[in-house]
Amino acid sequence: MTHRFAFRFGRVFRPGLALVGVRPATAWVRVDDAELIVRFGPWRLRTGRGNVTGVEVAGPYRWWRAIGPHLSLADAGVTFGSSTRAGVCVRFAEPVPALLPGGWLRHPAVTVTVADPDGLARVLSGPVTR
């Protein structure tokens, strides 16, 4: 079964995000039995469901830490954020590329500010079909 989660867009952040290609039509998370795919405008993250080791709902966030694509200097995780309300942090067994082209920078986690963080966490915490 495939689940698709839209990003929650804070009204004040929509114009700025649209300038870099992040709009409701180009920002979503898709989860199926085999993989997790995140699209955030021109940025993409793709990994197998078996690579997901942890899921945590968090927030609210400070806007300067959550809005847009961000690299965490603390742990090299990536954030794709469009709202300050809440998000889901997804941890990986093997780091994955997402932020920079070429795949040489890999991230141990991604945080996404989807409209239904509890639903995404529930789906990712469910059984994985291989």
C-alpha positions in Angstrom: 0.0 0.0 0.0 1.2 3.5 -0.8 0.8 6.5 1.5 1.4 10.1 0.4 1.9 12.9 2.9 1.7 16.6 1.9 3.9 19.1 3.6 2.2 21.7 5.9 3.0 25.2 4.6 3.1 28.1 6.9 1.3 31.0 5.2 4.1 33.4 5.7 6.8 31.0 4.3 5.0 30.1 1.1 6.3 32.9 -1.1 9.9 32.4 -0.2 9.8 28.6 -0.6 8.1 29.0 -4.0 11.1 31.1 -5.1 13.3 28.0 -4.7 10.8 25.7 -6.3 9.1 24.3 -3.1 5.3 24.4 -3.5 2.5 22.0 -2.4 2.7 20.3 -5.8 6.5 19.7 -5.5 6.7 18.8 -1.8 5.6 15.5 -0.5 6.6 12.3 1.3 5.7 8.9 -0.2 5.9 5.6 1.7 5.1 2.2 0.3 6.1 -1.3 1.3 9.5 -1.1 -0.1 10.7 2.5 0.1 10.6 6.1 1.5 10.8 8.9 -1.0 10.9 12.6 0.0 10.5 15.4 -2.6 11.1 19.0 -1.5 11.1 21.1 -4.7 14.4 20.3 -6.4 15.7 18.1 -3.5 15.1 14.4 -3.3 15.7 11.7 -0.8 15.1 8.0 -1.5 15.8 5.0 0.7 14.5 1.5 1.4 12.0 1.0 4.2 14.5 -1.4 5.8 16.9 1.5 6.2 14.6 3.3 8.6 15.7 2.7 12.2 13.7 5.3 14.2 10.9 7.8 13.9 10.1 10.7 16.2 7.4 13.4 16.1 8.9 16.7 17.3 8.2 20.5 17.2 7.3 23.2 17.3 10.5 24.6 15.7 12.2 28.0 15.4 11.7 29.3 11.9 15.4 29.9 11.2 16.1 26.2 12.0 13.1 24.7 10.2 12.2 26.6 7.1 13.7 25.5 3.8 16.4 22.8 3.2 18.9 22.7 6.1 21.9 20.8 7.1 22.4 20.1 10.8 26.0 21.0 11.8 25.5 18.8 14.9 24.8 15.5 13.2 24.7 16.1 9.4 21.0 15.4 9.3 18.9 17.2 6.8 15.7 19.1 7.3 13.1 19.8 4.7 10.8 22.3 6.3 7.8 24.4 5.3 6.2 25.0 8.7 7.2 25.5 12.3 4.4 23.6 13.9 5.6 20.0 13.9 7.6 17.5 12.0 8.9 13.9 11.9 12.5 13.0 12.3 13.4 9.8 10.5 16.7 8.0 11.3 18.6 5.7 9.0 20.9 2.7 9.5 22.9 3.8 6.5 23.2 7.6 5.7 21.5 8.7 2.5 22.2 11.5 0.0 19.7 14.3 -0.3 20.9 17.9 0.1 23.8 18.2 -2.4 24.1 16.7 -5.9 26.5 13.9 -6.5 25.6 12.0 -3.4 28.9 12.6 -1.6 27.2 14.2 1.4 25.1 11.6 3.2 22.6 12.2 6.1 21.9 9.9 9.0 18.4 11.4 9.4 15.8 13.6 7.8 13.2 15.9 9.4 10.1 16.7 7.3 7.3 19.1 8.3 4.3 17.2 6.9 0.7 18.1 7.5 0.1 14.7 9.3 3.2 14.0 11.4 1.5 11.4 13.5 0.2 9.5 10.4 3.7 9.5 8.8 5.2 8.2 12.1 2.6 5.5 12.4 3.2 4.3 8.8 7.0 4.3 9.1 6.8 2.4 12.4 4.7 -0.3 10.8 6.0 -3.6 9.4 8.4 -3.6 6.4 7.7 -5.9 3.5 10.9 -7.0 1.7 
